[in-house]
């Protein structure tokens, strides 16, 4: 999320959401409180999670878009995501409004023709347990430009993994959300498959993964090499290709992919054969044994 991500009160939603609850988000010109309903049969949602066993050696690094600016900014390995091709085209920016019309943003990834994966904390304030009123998905946004302005989609229903009942790190184990869109954007932009495999097959300094996110500090057009990105921060995704999932602790994964707020909800992706998969979901940062690492949700938690 953006650094200034602040949740404000929304009347009508008083922490009623639990795992599996769905929120309807009205596509109105003015934001309106979401409606909630409980889906008892998860099969009503089109989630497909591949659980076929694989070897760690089967996962290979994704070829990142060539960019001479990669080494410009010190140890930051992010480069601007300027590709309109798969798998990069599956990633987009999520924009939402609070009750006062203030805007915030996260990252999301198409995982079917009309579904987007992101974080629950992009939908619900972990402190107040209050949801945003209006949520949109902007696919493959590059320098503030879409392929087609008509491709902006509204979220019509939202499934969340948690409404943060304990106020502790334990809640973030299920920090996932899936947005149902009113447009089948996956047909045009492609979508990524979800891959659930045991953590011991993911963990290691393999440098086989990539994270794409619309970070709040990237790309800064005032920095050398990024002058052409005139739309400013959060309007072009940054991609760190060649990062690793380093450990698993208390049902959370920890990785070293470069990211800042705004990239919340970004998928950690890898390649098996000719197919691209989401292996984990970036969620935030924590200190593990005194070392600051970025955390991620295991795909097996999405159910």
N, C-alpha and C positions, 0 to 999 in steps of 0.2 A: 504494500500500500504506500501511498504518498506519506511523507513525513508528517504532514499536518492532518492525518486521518483522525478526525474527531467525530464521535457519534453523539447526536443530540436526541432528545426525547421525541417519540412518536406515539401519540395517543392511540389506544386500542390494542396495543401489543405489550403485554405485561409478563413476558418471559414464559409464554405458553408453549414455545417450540421445544420439541424433543427429537431424538434421532428418528428419521423417517418422515418428519412433518414436511408438508409442502406449502409453499406460499405462492399465491397468485399475485402477480404484479401487473396492475392495470396499465395499458398503453394509452394514457391520457396526456393531454397537453400540460396539465398540472399534476404533481405527484399526489397520490392518494394512498391511504393505509392499505397494506396488503391483506388479502383474505387467506385464511388458513384452513387446510383440510388434511386429515390423516389418511395416507395411503396404506392400506393393510397388506396389499399384495405388491411386493417390490417388482414383480414381473410386469406390472403396468408401465414401468419405466424401461427404456430400451437399452439399459446398461449391459455391455458384454465385456467380461473380464477373462482374459486368456490365462489359464493356470497350467498350461502345458510345461512340464519340467524342461529346463535348459541348463547348459553348462555356462559358467562365467565366461569361458573362452568363446562362446557363441556371440556374445555382445561385442560389437565393434563401434569405434568412434564414428560420429557423423561428420562428413566433410562440411566444414563451415564455409559460408560465402567468402571468397577472397576479399581482403580489405587491407590496404597498406597501413591503415591507422592503428592496427591491432596493438602495437607496442608503444604508441605515443604516450599513454598516461600511466607511467610507472608500473606498478604491479597489478593494475586493473586489466584483466584479460578480456573484458567485454568489447565487442565490436558492434557497430550498428547493424541491425537486422534489416537488410534492404532487398531480400529475395521475395519474389512472388511465387516461389515453387515449394512443393512438398519437401520436407515437413514444416518449413517455416511459415507457410501460408496458413497453417491450421491455428496459429497463435494470434490472439487479438487482445484488445484493451477492453476492460469492463469499466463502465462509468455508471455512477449511481448518485442519487440526490437524497438529502435529508429533508426533514419537514420544513426547513426554512429555505430550501432550494439551493443549498450549498453543495458543490460537486466534489466527488472523491473518485479514486480509481484503483483498480487492481489489474491483474492479468488473468486471462482464461485461455483454454485450449479446446478446440472442437474435438469431441470424442465420438460423435456420430453425426448424422446429417443435420440434426437439430438440437444437439446437447453440448454443453460447455462445462468443463471441469475447472473449479477454482477453490478457494478457501471458504470455510464457514465464516471466518472472521471478516471476510469481505462483504458478508451479507448481514451479520449480526454483531453488534457491539459486545465484546466479551465482558465488559464491565456492567452494562445496563441490560444486556440481552434484548436489545431493541433493534429491529430490522430497518433497512432502508425501504423507501416507498417505491422507487422506480429504478430499474436496472436495465442497461443497454449493453450490447456487445458490438464492438467495432472490429471486424475481421481484418487482419493483415495490414494494420495501420502503419504507414511509413511516412515520416516527416509530416504528419497530420493529414495525409492523403489516403483515401480509400480507392479501390478499383472503381467502385460505384457507390455513390451516396445512398442509393436505395438499399444497399446491403446492410445498413445499420439495423440490428434486430433487437426486439424487446424480449425480456424474459417473461414468460407467462406463468411458469411454475418453477419452484426451487425446492430441491431436496437438500437437507443439511445433515451432517453427521453429529453435530453437537450444538447446544445452545449455551455452552460454557457454564454448567451448573455449579462447579466447585470453585471457580476463580483461580485455579492452579494450573500448572503446566500439564497436569494429567488430562485436562480438557482438550489440549491441542493434539492428542493422539488421534482424535477424530475430526480434525480441522479441515473438513472437505465439504464441498457443496457442488451440486450439479444443477445447471440452469437449463430449462427447457425453453427453446427459442420459438418465435412465431414465424421463422423462415428457415428453410432447409439449406443453410449456408455450407454445410459439409459437402454437398454435391458440387459446389463451385470451388471451394477452398481446400478440399480434402479434409480428412480427420485422422487422428491417431488412435491406435488401439491401446487398451489398458492391459498391462502385463503384471500379474501377481506371481512373484516367486519368493522363496525364502530369503531372509535378509543375508544369510551367509553367502548366498550367490551374488549379492549386490555389493557387499562391503569389501573395500580394498582400494589401494591407491592405483586404480586401473586407468584413470584418465579416459574413460570410455563414454562419458555422458555429456549432455549439453543442457543448459538451462536458458530459456528465453523469457525475458520479463520487461515490462514497461516501468523501469525504475524512475523514482522521482528526481534523481540527480543526473539522468542520462538520456540523450547526449546533450552536453552543454555546448551550445554554439559559440560561446565565448572562449572555448579552449581550442588550441591548435589542432587542426585536423578534422574538426567537427563544424566548421563555419557554414557548410552547406545545409546543415540541419536547422534551418531557420525557424521551424515550428517550435523548437525548444524541447525541454525535458518532458518525458513521458509520452512524447508524440511519435517516437520511434523506439522499438524494442531493442534491448541490448542482448547479445548472445555470448555466453561463455561456453565454448566448445572445448572438451578435453578435461573436464573436471571429474571428481570422484565422490562416491558415497563412502565415507571413512569409518563409520561405526554405527552400531545400533544400541540404544540404551532406553530402557523403560518404554518399549514399544514405539519409539521414535527413531527415525534415521537422521544422521548428521552428515553434511556434505560440505565441500569447499568451493562450490560454484559461486562466482562473484555476483553479488546482488545487493540491492538496497530496497527500502520501502517503495511500494508501487509494483514490485515484482511479485508480491504476495499472490499465490495462486498459480505461479508459473510451473509448468510441467518439467520434470527432469526426464529427458528422453534419450533413447539409445536405439541402435539398429541391430536387427537380427536378419541376416539374409538381405532381402530387398525391402523388408517391412520396418516401419518405425513404430516404436512403442513408448508409452508413458510408464516409467518404472517407479516413480515416486512423485510426490507433490510438494513443492517448496512451501514452507509455512511461516518461517521467521528465524530468529536467532536466539541461542542460549549459550551459557557457559557450561562446558563439560570438562570436569577436572581442571578448572582454571583456564581452559582454552575456549575462546569464542568461536563457535561453529554455527553454521546455518542448519536449521532443522527441516525435516520433511516428513510427510505422512506416508505410511506404507499403503500400497494399493489394496492390500488385503483388508484394510479397514473400511473400504468403500463397499457397502453391502445394503 
